[in-house]
Amino acid sequence: MTTVPFAASAGTSSAAPSATYRLQLTPDFPFAAAEAAVPYLARLGVSHLHLSPVLEAVPGSLHGYDVTDPSRVREELGGEDGLRALSATARAKGLGLVLDIVPNHMAASARHNRALWEVLKDGPQSPYARWFDIDWQAGGGQVLLPVLGGRVGQELADLRVDGDVLRYHDLEFPLREGTENRPLPELLDAQWYRLAWWRLARTELNYRRFFTISDLIGVRVEDPEVFDATHGKLLQLLAEGVAEGLRVDHPDGLADPGAYLRRLHEATGGRWTVVEKILADGEHLEAGWPVAGTTGYDALRHVDGLFVDPAGAGELLGQYRRFTDAPADRGGHWEATVRRAAYKVVTHELAAEVDRLVRAVQRCATAPGQRDHAPWALRTALRELLVRMPVYRPYGTGESVRRVLTDEAAAEARTAFTVPEESDAVDCVRELLLDPAGDAAHTELRTRFAQTASALRAKAVEDTACYRHTPLLSAAEVGGDPGRPAIGPAEFHAFCTRMQRDWPTGGTTLSTHDTKRSADVRLFIALLSECPDRWAELLATVTAMADAAPAPDAQLAWAAWQTLLGIEFPHAERMRTVLLKHAREAGLFTSWTEPDPVYEAAVEEFMDAGPSGPAAYRVAEFAGPLSDHGCTNVLSAALLHLTMPGVPDLYQGTEHQYLALVDPDNRRPVAFQEARFKGLAEERERWDLDRKKLFLTMTALRLRRELADCYGEFAGYVPLTAEGPAAEHCVAFARTGIASTAITVTTRLSLRLKEAGGWRDTTLTLPPGRYVDALASDERVHEGCVRVADVAGPWGVALLVPRP
């Protein structure tokens, strides 16, 4: 196994992977199944297996982020013995393990989370009470548990006492000592918790949760004792060599992400660690964090953007607005849509969190000039500042906060008030947030504001606006910017140059368990930006064919037809599930909490008559001539991902053509069949995209190990600029080491390229040396100034290495 030093600038002594491979562990794909896949993955060429969460979770969980016991490895996956066996088998094949860890939250299931059970039984005096982020005062000394299907008076018949346990259907709760023999209404009032109708979570919840998911309760890892208790097993696994690196889930939810990561860095001895941090356009990862970098959504956006034609994207936007007639703030314009979605989330789903912020402001506002602001005014000021946050959360104090809570944002926020004097509440709140005072009250306010901001941004952008504004569905992705979907070669090279300089061993990715569409789906949809006129004609045709059961709204129809194009075949059940989720996340006509049965029935009827009906064949006919260009996009993006700065993370199955939609569709099991490698012995003329992508992946991964000095922390990144009539269609760069150079050549916007006459006399000047293409079947030598057409060849890509 070849590794390179990781983040020497951060003072670490660990080693970075050359490439990781994400496996989604479930009860149906446990450690033993992962162990059986090791020979396949070793042959593929990755250096580490990247495992989804491995600690004890809610039984049957398909993701593992609902941890119930951080001190134990999950029994449903095979327990600690199974994990250690997987590690040993992986090590024997030269592979290490990277673990996905969940410091922010645990499952709010009393029945399965024994630490929470003890808190509910003994209240604030429980030794576990410090584990959970609960505002006891706000709940009148009780924790609100929003689990009842109706108001408590309507559910009394389904509540029963069984010894020292209170049962409600399949839920269980502990009884406070000495209360078990009381009449039921009196017994309920006597507990350290309050069972309540699930709808009260919006306004009365008094524990921090993951985004707006009440089933996940926030953990106070900022407390050293809680950190030790919740990380002990993970640290043991690292110390004993069972695992070698970490992926940290959702650090933005923590009280102080920087302090947590420094403590983690010290506790692990500087193991290679990446963080799931979503960076806004122009935002950079905090320089002081002792991590290798992000998990790679920033890289995803820059790679995706290369394959979007800016002019065509503009035409699609115009067509989208005409077809859908979407109001500006309900999908018509990106920024307006984000703002309206943010208002909805902050006033509804996060109402309880905002009320907690109001109380935090009141505790801080003790100076004479900060008093006499009505709670409603403070609440309004907080909302107006939160919805104007351009990033997921602010970090630090003073000037660093001022950069995201700008004077302009404050001025806009003041306009929400009718009486000018009442708008002073904005200045009061902003002043308190900018105050670097280190007392408990100011620290809590800054912390709560930052945590609420991250939840708001995630729900408003990722989970709402990205489902409302979809002129180019491929751009509506985690970490993406649907308002600016196209990125040119110069911007891509600038990103790669910064990454090699600042975060050379950070993560890069194209598909994850959280992406709404896999990379291959997005790259096929992106072709629409190169032929918007043809898309408009297709849309008119299929819309007419679906007249028997028209779409219940035009925005959903637009998204449905683009989705069908991306996955190639109707797949009726998959499409039906995804479209229903799309409609509920958008929340325009139905939602998860207020479903509209009539609308949702119309969605299913439209699916049967439209995307799953005869019109699907018209979409297939449309896609046929685009197939070769889709293949070029897929191969080019894959090669960029595998050779750009950073550590590439491959999602399970993506070494082949991988057409997946949003979860749970993208968490379906994949087959690890070594027989697939045998297909690479056939003549290349017979290869489909599956085999081409597998061969490209294997070749690039092999070279990352063989030419480690070209791809590691101390490698160079040199953009190569083509010259000639099609220069903008070529994205090329050299990766340089002490004694070697490897060159990546890819094609972007290949449909436009073909329509313009191809590469013609476009040339590329290579660094000094003689090179052969590791992806080509011949050993043709390339040197000096070469024709791009000769280098890129029929696949549109090349991976040039020094001639032996």
N, C-alpha and C positions, 0 to 999 in steps of 0.2 A: 504494500500500500504506500503510495507516494503522497506526502502531505507537505505543506509549506508553512512557515512560521505565521502565526496569526497575530495581527494587531500589536506589533512591538511598540507602537506609539502609545498604546494604552497600558503598557507595562505588564503584558500577559506572558505566560509561558506555555500556553496551549498550542495546538496545531489546528489549522483549518482543514475541512474536507476539500477534496478536489471537486466533488459533486455529491449531492444527496438525492435520495429517492424516497418520496413520501408514501407511506403505507397507511391506509385507513383500517385500523383494527376494530373488529366488532366480535360479538359472540360467534358469528358465523365465519369470521376470519381472525382467529386467535393467533397467539404467538407460534403455535405449531405450524399453522398455515404459512406464516411469514418465514419460519425456519425452512419450510419446504421450498420457498421461493428464492432462498439465498443463492444456490448455484446459478440460477437464471440471472439474478441481479449482479452477481460477481462477473459473469460473462458479459453482461451489458456494459460494465465498466465504471459504475459509481463507486465511491469510496465509503459512503455511509448510508445506512438505512435511517430514514427520518420517520419516527413512529408517532402516530397520534397519541393522545394522553393514555398513560398506562396505569394510573392509580385507580383505586376502587371508586366505582361510579354507580349511578342508579342502575339497577338491574335492567338489562335489555338495551341500555343506551347504545345508540349507533354512532356516537361521536366521542364520548368520554369527557366532555367539558363540564359535566355535572358531577364533579368529584364529591364523594361522600366520606372517604377516609384517606387522608394523605399519607398515612403511616403504612399502608398496605398496597401491594401490587394487585391489580384487579383479578379476582379469581375466575371470572367468566372468560378471561383471555388466556388463562393457564397459570395464573398466580406468579409468585416470584421465581419459582423453579422453572416455569415456562419461559419467563423473560431471560433468566440466566442461561438456559439452554439455547435460546435464540442468539444471545450474545456470543456464546462459545462457538456456535456453528458459524456465525458471521465472522468472528475473528479468525477462524481456521481458513476462511476464504479471503482474508485480508480486508474485511469490512468492519466498520465501527457502527455504533448506534448514536443517534441524536434524538433526544426526548422532547416532546411538546409538553410544557408545564403550564399550569393554570393558577397563578398566584392571586388573581383578582377576586375569585368567587368560588363558592361551593354550592351543591344542590340544597335548596331550601326544603328538603324532604325530611321531616322529623323522623319518619319511620326508618330511613336508611342512614341519615347523618347523625351519628351518635353524639357528636359534640353539640350539635344544635338541639338534640333531644334533651341533653343535660341542661342547657340554657333555658329551654321552655319549661323544664321541671323546676329548676331552682332559681330562675330569674337572674337579676344583676349580680347576685352573690355567687353564682356558679363560677368555678375556675375557668370555664370555657367562655364566659360572657365577653371577655376581652377579645375573643377570636372574631366576633361579628360586628359589623358596623351598624349598630342599632341606636336610634335616638329614643331612649326610654322615656325621657321627659315629654316628648311630643305625643307619645302614645298613652300618657297617663299612667306610666309604669307597666304597660303591656306591649307586647309585640303584635302588631296587626298581621294576621295570617289570612290573606284573601283567597280562601279555598272553597267557600260554599257556593253552591249553584244558585242560591237565592238568598234573600234576607234571612237572618238567623231564625226569626220567628217562623218562617216557612219551612225551615230545614230541621226543626227540633225532632220530628218523628224519625229522622235518619241519623240522629246522634244518639249513641248509647255508651254507657259506662260498662267496661269489662275489667273488673279488678281495679288496678291503678292505671288503666289505659282508657282514653276516650277515642271512640271509633266513629268515623264518618265514611261510609262506603268502604273503599280500600285504603283510606288514610288512617293513620294512628297518631295520637298525641299523648304525651305524659300528663299525669295529673299531679298537681301540687300536693305535697304531703298533707294529709288530714282533710282533704276536700272530697274524697271519693264517695262519701255517703250523703252528701248534700243533695237537695232537689236540683234537677238539671239546670234551670235558669240561674240559680244561686251558684252552682258549681262552675258554670261558664264564666261568671263574673269574677270568680275567685282565682282564676288562673293567671299565670305570668304572660299569657297570650290572649288575644281576642280573635276568635274565629269570626270571619266576616264574609259577606258577599264579595265575589271576585272583582266586581266592578269598582269597589271602594279603593282598590290599589292605586288608581289614578290620583286620588286626592288625599288619602289618609295613610298610605304606606309609610312606615317609620324605620325601615332598614334600607340601606343602599343595595341596589341590585345591579345586575348586568344589563346595561341599556334599559329596556322597559320590560325585561323578563323577570317576573316576580318569583319564578321557580328557582332563580339563582341568586343567592344572598352574598353580599360583599364581605370580603375577609380583610381584616386589619393587619396586613403583613408588615406595616410600618412599626408595629410593636415587636421588639426583638424576641420576646418569648413566643409570640405567634409565628414569627418567621421560623424560628428553630423547630417548633412543633410541626409546622406544615411542610417543612423542607427536609426534615431529617432523613426520610427514606430516599429522596432524590439525591441528597448529598452522599449518602452511603453508596448508592449505585454508581455514582461518579467516582468516588474515592476507591472503590473496589474494581474499577475498570469495566463494569458492566455497560456503561454508556460513556460517551466522550464529549458530547456537546448538548446544547439546549436551544430550544425555540421558546420564547416567552410570549404567552398569549396576552393580548390586550393590556399592555402596561399603562395606557392612558387612563384606565379606571382606578389606578392606585393613588393613594394620597400623595406620594412623592416618588414618581418613577425613577428619578435620578438616584435618590438615596437607596431605594430598593435594589437597583442594578449594581450600585457600588457594594452593597452588602452581599449580594449574590456573587459578584465577581471575587470578592475576598473569600467567601465560603467555598467556592468551587476551585480556588487556586487558579483562576483566570481561564476557565474552559471556554472554548469557542461558543459564543452565544449570539443569537440574532433575536430581534424584537419585532413583533407584529405591530408596526407603527405605520399608520396611513399618513403620508405627507401630502399636504396641499400643494398646488402648483406654485413653485418658487420657494417652498418651505424646505429647510434642511434639518437633518437629524441633529439633536443636541450634541455639540462637540464634546462635552464632558462625560458623556455616557461611556462606561467601559465595556462596550459591546463591539462585535464585528460589524454590525450594521443592521438594516431592516431585513424583513423576510422577503422583500423584493417587489412590492406592489408599485413602487416608483419605477423600477426597471420595466415592469409590465406595461405601464402607460407609455413609456418612451419607445418600446419596441412596437406596440400596437399602433402608435401614432404614425410610424413610418409608412404604414400600408393604407393610410387614408389620404385620398386626394383632397386638398383643401377646397378647390373650386367645386368639385363634385359634391363634397359634403355641404357646401353652401346651397347648391341646387336641391339636394335632398331635403334640406331644412325648409326651403320654400315649398316644395311639393308636400311635405309633411303638414305644414301649416294649412295649405289649401285643402288637403284631403281630410284632415281631422277637425279643422276649425277650432282648435284648442285655444282657450283663453290664454293670455300671456302667462298668467301665474298658475295655470293648471296644466302646464305642459307645453305651451307655445314658445316661451322663452326660458332658457335655462336658469339664469340668475333669479328671475322673478318666481320661477317654480320652486327653486330652493328656498327662497325667502318665505313663500306662503307655506310650504311644507314645514319649515322651522317654526313658524307661528303656531301651526296646528299641533305639532309635537310638544312645544313648550307650554302650551295652554291646556293640553289634555293629558297625554301620556305622562308628561313630566311635571304635572301640577304639584304633586307632593314634594318633589325635589326642589322646585322653586319656592314653595312655602318654607322649606327648611333653610333655604338661602335667605329669605326675608328675616327669619329669626336670627340667623348669623349676622346679618347687617345690623339689626337692632342691638345686638350685644356689643358690636364694635362702635356704633355711633354714639359715643359718650361725650364728645366735645360739644360745646354750645352750638357751634355752627352746623353740627350734624344732626341735631335733634329736630323733633316736631315734623317728621315726615310720616304721613299716614302709611299703614301697611300696604294699601292698594297702590300707592304711589311708588313705594320701594319695589313692589312686585312688578309693576309696569316697567320701571327702570331696568330691573334685572332682565326681564324678558327682552326688552329692546336691545340691550347690550349683547345678550346671548345670541339672538338671531343674526347679529352682525359679525359674529366671530368668523374670520376667514380660514381658520385652522381648527383642528380637532380640540386642542386645548392650549392654554398658555403655560409656560414653564417659568420657574424662578419668580423674581419680584422686580419692582421698579421698572427700569427701561425695557426689559425683556417683555413685560406685560404690556407696556405702552405701545409696543410695536403691533400688537393685535387688538388692543382696545384704544383705537386711534381717536384723535380729536374729531375727525370726520364722522366716525361712528357715533361718538357722543352727541355731536350736533344733530345727526339724523334721529337719534333716539329721543332727543328733546321734543321733536315735532309730534310725538305721539300724545303730548299733553295739550289740553285746550287752554288751561290757565298757565301762563309763562312761569309764574312763581312756583307752581307745583313741579315744573320740569327740573327744578334744582335737585330733585331726587336722583336724577341721572348723574349729576356732578358729585353728589354725595357718595353714591355707590362706586363710581369710578375712582374717586379719591381713595376710598377705603381699599379697593382692589389693588391700587398702585402703591399703597403704603407698605414699605418693606418691614414694618414693625414685626418683631418676632414673638410677640405674646400669643397666648393660646387662641384668643378670640380672632385676631387678624389671620393667623395661620389657618384656622378652621375655615374662615370665609374664603380665602384664596383657594384652599383645597377643594371645598365643596363647589365653588364656581367652576374650577377646572374640570372636576369630575362630571358635573352636569353638562358642561360644554361639550365634552367628548361624547357623551350619550346622545345629546341633541344632534350633533353633527352626523353621527353614524345613522341615527334613525331618519333624520330629515333628508340627507343626501343619499346614502347607500340604499336605504330601505323604503324610501318614498319617491324622491325626485327622480332617481334613476329608473323608476317604473312609470313615471309620468311623461318625461321628456325623452322621446326615443326616435328622433329622426334617423339616427344611425345606431341601431341597437347594440352593435359591438362596442361602442364607446361608453355605454351606460354600465360601467364596470367598477368594481371595488378599486379605489385609488385613481379612477379615471376622471376626466374632465369633459363631460358631454358638450359643454359649451365651447370647447376648443379641442376637437378630436384629432386634428392633424398635427404631426410633428415632422419637421424637415430634417435632412441629414445633418446639417450644422448643429441643430439643437440636440440631436441624438449624440453626436460626437462630444459636445460640451458636457453632457450628462456623464458619459463614459469617462471622460478625462477627470471630472470631479470625483467620480467613484473610485477610480484607480488611485487618485491622490489621497482621498479622505477615508474611504471605506473599502479597501481593496479586497477584503475577504468577507464582505457583507453578502447577504443572500440576493439572488435574482430568481424570478419565477415568471411563468406565463399562465399556468393553471394551478389552482389550489382547490381545497375542499370548500372554499368560500366564494370562488368566482361564480358569477351568474351564468356564464357560458365558458366552455373550455376554449383554449386558444384557437384550435382548429375551427370551431364554430364561428368565433369572432372574425377570423381571417377570411372565411368565405363570405360572411356578411359585409365585411369591409370592401369587398369588390364592388358593392353597389355605389360607392363613392366614385368609381371609375366609369359607371354606366347609368347615371341617374335617369336619363331619358328612357332607356329600355325598362328600367324598374317601374317608371310611371305607366308605361304601356301594359306591363304585366299586371300591375295592381288594378288597372281598369278592367282587364279581362277577368281576373279571378274574382273581383268584387261582383261583377255581373253574374258570374256562375254561381255565386253563393247567395243570390237573391232569394232563394227559397227559404233560407234561414239566415238573414243578414246578421252581421255582428251587432251586439247590443250597443257598442260605441266604436267610433272610427279609430280611436287611439289603440284600442285593443286589437282591432283588425290589422292595423299597420304592423304592430309588434308580432302578431301571429304569423303573418306571411313572411316577415324577415326571419323569424325563428325557424319556420319550415325550410327556408332556403339554407339556413345554417346547418341543420341536421340531416338534410338530403332526402329523408324519407318521412312519411307522415307520422309513424309511431304514435298512433292515436292516444293510447293511455298516457304515455309520457307527455305528449303535447297538452292533453286535457289537464293533467296535474299542474304543469308549468304555467299554463294560461290562467288557471284559477288562482294560483299563487300570485301571478303578476297582477291580476285585478285586485286581489285583496291587499297586496303591498301598496299599490298605487292609491287605494283608498278613495277613489273618485266616486264609485257607484256601489261598492261593497267593501267590506273589510273583515279582518279576523274577528274583531269584537262586535261588529254590527253587520253580519252577513245579510245580503238581500237574496233570498231564495229565488225570486223571479228573475233577477238579473243573472244569477249564477246558472240557472237552468237555460237561459238564453245563450250563455257562453258555451255550454255543452252542445246545444243544438247547432250553433254556428260552427263549432269544431267538426261535427259530423257532416255538415253540409259543405263546409269550406275546406280548411286545411287537411281534413281526413277524407274528403270526398273527391270527386272527379277533378276538381281544380288542382289537386296535388300533382297531377300529371303535367299540367301546364307549367307548374313551378319546376318540375324535373326537366322539362324541355328547355326552359329558360336557363337552368343551371348547367346543362350539358356543355355548351360552348365556353362556359366560364371555368370548367373543371381544371384545365391545365393551368390557368392563372391562379386558381385556388391552391393547387399543388405547389406552385412557385412561392406563393405567400407562406404556406406552411413550412416548406423546407428553408426558406430564407429566415423566417422568424426563429425556427429551431436552431439554425446555425448561429445566428446572432446571440441567442440566449446562451448557448453552450460555449461561446468563445469571447464574449464581452467581459469586462472586469466584473469580479465578484464570483461567488460560489453558486453555480446553477442548482436549483432544486427542481427535480422532475416529479410531477404528480403521477401517481400510479396509472399505468396504461398509456401515458403520453409519448412513449417512445414509438408508438404506432399512431396511425390516424385515430384521433380520440374525439368523438362528437358527444359531448355531455352538456346538460343544462344545469340549472341551479339545483342545490340540494333539495331533496335527497337523491336526485338523478345522478349527480356527480360522485356519489358515494357508493354506487353499485360496485360489487366485487369485480375484479378483472382476473383473467387467466394468465398465469405465468408458465408458458409452455416453451420449453427449450426447442421443441420442434420448429418453432418459428424461425430460428436461426438457420435451419436447413434451407429455407427458401432463398437465402442469400447466395446459394450455390448456383442458382439458375441464371440464364443469360439476362443481362440487365434490361434488354428490350422488353422482357416479360414482366418486369417489376411493376407493381402497383404502388400507390402512395405509401401503403403500409410498410412495404419492404424498403422503399427508398428512405423513409423517415427512420426506420430501425437501423439501417446501415449508416446513415449520417450520424445518428446519435452515438452508436458504438464507436465510430471512427473519431468523432470529436472527443468523446470521453477518454478514449485510449491516448489521444494526443495530449490531453490535459495532464495525464500522468507521465507520459514519456518526455514531454517538453514542459515540465513543471515550472521551470524558471521563466517561461513565456506567459504563464497564466496566474502566477501567485502574487504575493504581496509586493514584491520588489520588481515585478515585470513592468514593461513600458506599454503605453497605448499610443499609437500613432495613427491619426486619421489619414486615409488616402483619398484624394479627390480626383475623380475622373474628369476628363476633358472631352468636349465634343457635343454633338447635338442631343445625346441622351444622358448626359452626365448626371442629372438629378435622379435618374433611375437606379444608379449604382451606389450602394452603401458598402464601403470597404475600409478595413483598418488592418494595421499590423500589430501583433503582440510580440514584444521583444524581450529576450532574456540575455544572459551573460554571453552565450555563444550561439543562440538560435533565434530565428524569427519565424513566426507563423502568420499567415495572411488570410483574412476572411473576406470573401467577395460575395455579395448578395444582390438580389434584384427587388426593387420596389415598384409598385404601380405597373405591373407587367402588361395589363390590358391596354392602358394608355400607351405604353411603350410599343406594343405591337401595332396599334392603330397609327402611330406616328412613323412607322417604318422600321422599327427595331433599333438595334444598337448602332447600325451604320458605322461611321468612323470614330465612334467613341473609344477613347483609350484610357489606360490606367498605367501609371508609372510605378513599378514595384521597387521596394528597397533593394540595395545591391545584393546580388546572389542569384543562384539558379534554383528554380522551384518546380515541384511537381504537385499535381492535384491529388490529395489523398482520397478524394471522392470519385475520381475518374478511373475508368478501366484501363486506360493506356498510361504511359509514362512520359507523355509529352512535356518538354521542358519549357518553362516560361521565365523570361528575364527581361529587364529593362522596361521599355515602353511597349505594352501589349494591347491588343484589341480586346475590349471587354467581351465581345461576342465569342472570341476564341477561349477566353478563360472561363466565363460563366457556363458555357456549354448548354446542353439540352435541359438540365435541371435548373438553370438560372443561378446556381451557387457554386462556389469553389472554396476549398480549404487547402491553401498552398503551404507546403512545407519544404525545407531544404532538400535538394536532391541528394540521395545517399552518396 
